[in-house]
């Protein structure tokens, strides 16, 4: 069983209706995200735990829990990122680690999801790939499309850092720009009806499978004893959906038990649709009107997986925090001066959320906290 693919089918995240795995797929018939299901049991969990120490430290070490069928996928060494303990910015008695995603091949956690999505697109015969992006996803798509030999197109708001656009062009991608946000970028791509597959967040089933490997890694890095909190900068929220899915799969494999980590959604005050919906007790998040933030990865006015993110928050007794724009740069400087950490703005927002949750008493003495640092600061240079 080890080395074989355990993926079984696709399932609608709303209705549970199943559909075939190895056919091109995007949203379900209800317009909701599709998720991959697996055949899992404790015997398989024991086998996986036995072989993991023998495998390279990349996300492909979990290949039985991934949907690809190619035994030799296109890989640039994505995943396998470290957890770094905070020595000065964590209060006494609270144990906190940074999950440092900036070392991924394209400089951010987006490499995980796009590596899986591009590999599946390649396996299933896509003529090319495209997506709307605030920056890091475009760079990741261009990176993996180039490695896979696929035509690539990305659309971004015109105020996206020029560095990202230049790197995408260098990787061979066609770059489109528009006024506005991701919403307008998506509309711009919709006007190009030439058959390229759109790999937008949660509008296809495989980016979430790449992102879930963050949860698999955390479980393994903590010796199969899950932390108490995971704080995550949240735009489209694929990572929270993916990690929540990962912990469920690990439980079915018998590798983890007990309480799940509480998720902490981190957004900006100028664009906080999930925070507002959570505070309002809503099951979905209405679009945020006129989003205003220079933290590009968090300028996402609407998430198609909003109901899944909110469900994960409530099922784990989590929290949602909106951060003030003016506090981000000072935290980036503090992380460098006090911890030797070179973090991006989304990572700084997560650090600020950590401090706020400690002050409010939500995070308490003795708890273990993982804080996501999702992109290398060089990806944000103007």
N, C-alpha and C positions, 0 to 999 in steps of 0.2 A: 504493500500500500504506500510506503514511503517513496517519494519521487513521482507518484502518480497525481494527477489533478483530482481534487476532491470536489470541485465546483459541480453543481447539479443543474441549476436553471436560473432564470431571472424571475423576480417577483415584484409586483407592484407594491410600493411602499404604503399605499393607502388601502387597497382592497385585498392584498395577498394573492391575487391571481398570478399564476405562473405562466412563463413563456419560454421558448427555447433559448439556450445559451449561445449557440454558435451561429447565430444569424445577426445581421446588422440591427441594432436596437438603440433607441434614444429614450423618449418618454413612454410611459405606459398609455393604454387606451384612455385612461382618466386624466392624462396630462400631468401625472406625478412621476417622480424619479423611480427608476427601476434599480433594484439591488440584487446582487449575486447571492444565491443560497448554496450551502455546502452540506455534504454528508459528513457528520462529525460524531465522534463518540470517545470516551475515555481511553480506549485501547489505542486509537490513532493519536491521542494526545501524548501517551507515554512513548510511542514510537518517535513522534516529532521531537519531544524533549530530549530523547536519547541522541538524535543525530545533529541537533542544532549546534553543539559545540564544535563540530567538525566542519562547519560551513563558513564561507567568507562572510564578513560582517557588512552585508548590504541588504536591502529589502528583499532581494531574491532568495535569501535564506529561508523565507516563509513560502516557498513556491507552491506547496500543497494547498495553501490558503489564498492563492491568487488564481485568477480566471484564465491566464494565458495557457495555450496548448503547445506553443513552440518551446522545446527544451533548451533552446539557445536564444533567448530574447535579446533585443537591442538594449544594452546597458552601458551606462557611463559611470557606474559605481555609486548610484543614488542610494540614499538611506544610510543606516548604520551610524547615525549622528550621536555625539556624546551627550551625557548629562553632566553639568558642571555645577558643583556646590557653591552656593553663595556664602561668603565668609564674613562680610561686613554689612551687607544690605538686608540680611535676615535677622530679626530680633532673636535674642537668646531663647532657647527652648523650642523654636520653630525651625524645622529643617526644610530648606528650599534648594531646588536645583533649577538651572536653566537647561532646557532642551534646545541645543544649539543647531538650528537648521540651516544657518547661512553657509555651511560648508558643502551643501549639495551641489551637483554639477552646474546648475544654472544660477546658483547663488541664493536659492530659497527653497522652502518646503514644497513649492509648486512642482519641483522636479519629480516628486514621488507620484502624484496623481497623473501628471502628463506622461511619465514613462509608461505607466500601465495603459493609459488611454491610447497613446500612439502605437504601442505594441499590438493592442487589440484591433485598432483600425487597420494596421498593416496585415494582421492575420486574416481579417474579414474582408479584405479587398478594397479598402478606401482609395479613391483616386487622389486624394489629398485631404488636408485638414485645415481647420480655421477656428478661431474663437475671438470673442471680445475680451478685453483685459484692461486692468488698471496698471499693468506693467509686468509684474513677476510671472504671471501665467503666460503672457505673450513670449517672454524670453525663454521660458521652459518649453513651450510648444515648439518654438523655432529651433531650439537645441535638439530636441528628440526627433522632430521631423527631418532635420538635416541628417542625423545619425541613421535614421531609418530609410532615407532616400525618398521621402514623401514631399509633394508640393505643400507649401504652407502659406497661409494668409492670416494676419492678425489686424484687429481694429482697436484703436485706443483713443481716449480723449486727447485732444491736442495739447493739453498742458501736462501730459505724462513726461517724466524726465527724458530729455533727449538721448541720454546715454542708453536707455533701454531700446529706443527706436533704432539707434545706430547699431547696437549689437544684434538686433533682430534682422536688420538688413544684411549685416555681415554674414549671418547664418543662412542667408538665402531666402528669407521670408518676404513676402509682399506686405507692406505696412500701410494701412489706411488710418486716417485720423479724422476726428469730428469734434464739434463743440459738444459740451455736456458731459455725461457720465457713461458708465457701462451700458445703460439702457439704450442710449443713442448709438453707441458702438455696435450693439447687437442688431439694431435696426439697419445700420449701414451694411452689415454682412448679409442680412436677409434680402437685401436688394440684389445681391450677387447670386443668382440662381444658376450656378454652373457645376453643381454636384459635389463640391467639397463637403466633407463631413464636419459638422460643427461640434466641437468638444467642449462646450460651455459647461460651467459648474453644475453638476447634478442633472444636466440634460442628456447625459449618456451614463451608462452604468459603471464605468471603470476607473474614473478619477478617484472616486471614493474608496476603491479597493487599494489604490496606491497610498492614499492618506491614512487608511486604517493601520498601515504598518507602523505608524508612529505609536499607536497603542500597543501593538505587539512588541515593539522594541522596549517601551517603558516597562511592560510586564516582565520581560526577560532581564532588563537592566536592574530591576528591583527584586530579582530572585523569586519571581512569581508571587510576590506580595504587593498588591497594587497600592499606590500612594493615596493620600486622603483627598487631594485636590489636583486638578489640572486647569490651569488658567490659559486661555487661548484667545488670541486676537481674531475676531470673527467678522468676516465679510459675507461670503457665500456659505460659510459654515461647514464645508465638506469635511474638515478635520474632526469636528465634534461628532458629526454623523458617523464618520468612519471609525473613530476610536470607540464610540458607544457600541458599534457593531462588532469591533474587534474583541471587546471584553465579553460580549455575549458569546462569541465563538469560542474564546478561550475557556469560558465556563462550561460550555458543552463538551469541550475536550478534556475537562477535568483538571486543567492547569491552573486555574484561579478559583477562589471562592470568597465568600463574605461580601461586605459592602463594596459597591463600585465607587471609584473616585467621584467626588462632586465636581461638576464642570463649572467653570467660571467664564462666561462670555464677556469679552472685552471689546467695546466699540468706542467711537468718538462722540462727544456731545453734539457735534454738527452732523452726525449721521449714525443714529442709534435705533434702527427699527426693531431689532430683536430685544434690546433693553426695554424699550417702551412697551412692546407687546407682553414681555414677561411681567413687568410691573403692573400692567393693566389686567393680567389674568387671561389674556387672549390666547387662542390656539393657533392663530396665524398672525403675521406681521404685515400690516398695510405698507405700501411704498412710502419711503421717507421723501417728503417734498423738499426740493432745493438742498441737496446734501452739500455741506461745506466742511471740508477738511483737506489738509495737505498730507495727511497720512494715507497715501494712495490706496494701499491694500484694504483699507477700511472704508473707502468711499463707495460702498455698495448699497444703493437705496432699497433694493428688494432682493430677497433670497428665495429661490424656488423651493428650497428645502426648509423653509421657516418652521413648518409644523414639526419636522423631525428634530430640529435644533431645540425648539421649545419643549418637546417631549423629553429629550435627553436631559435638559435642565431640571425639569420637574421630577423625573424619575430618580435623579441622583441628589435631590435637594440642593441644587446648585445656586448660583448667583449670576447677576448680570450687572455690569459696571460700565458707565459712560465716563470717558476721560476728557479733561479740558485740553484744548489744543496747546495752550501756552506752557503746559507742564511737560510736554514730551521731550523737547530739546534739553532742558535741564537734567532730566533723568538719563538721557543718552550720555551726557557728560559725567554724571555721578557714577554710572556703571563703568565707564572707562577709568575714572580716577580711583574709585574705591574697590573695584573688582577686577580691573584689567580686561573688561569685556567690551568689545566693539559691537554695539547692538544697533539694529535698525529701529525706525519709529514704531512699528507694530510691537516689537519686543519691549521697547520702553513703555508703551501703553500697558502691556501686560505686567510689567514691574510696578507701575503706578497702581494698577488694580490690586496687586498683591498687598501693597502697603495699605490701601484703603480697607481691604477685607480684614487685615490684621487689626487696624485701628477700630473697626466696627465690632470686632469680636467674632466674626464669622469664621476666621481662621484662628485656631487656638493653640496653646502650648502643647507640644508633643506631636502635632500633625506634620505630615510630610507633603510638600507642595512641589509640583512640577510647573514651571513657567515657560511658555513657548516663546523663543526668539526666532522669528520665522524667515528673516531675509537679511543678507549681508548689506551693510550700509552703502557699499559702492553701487548697488542697484538703484539708489535713490539720488545719485548725483545729477545735478541740473545740467 
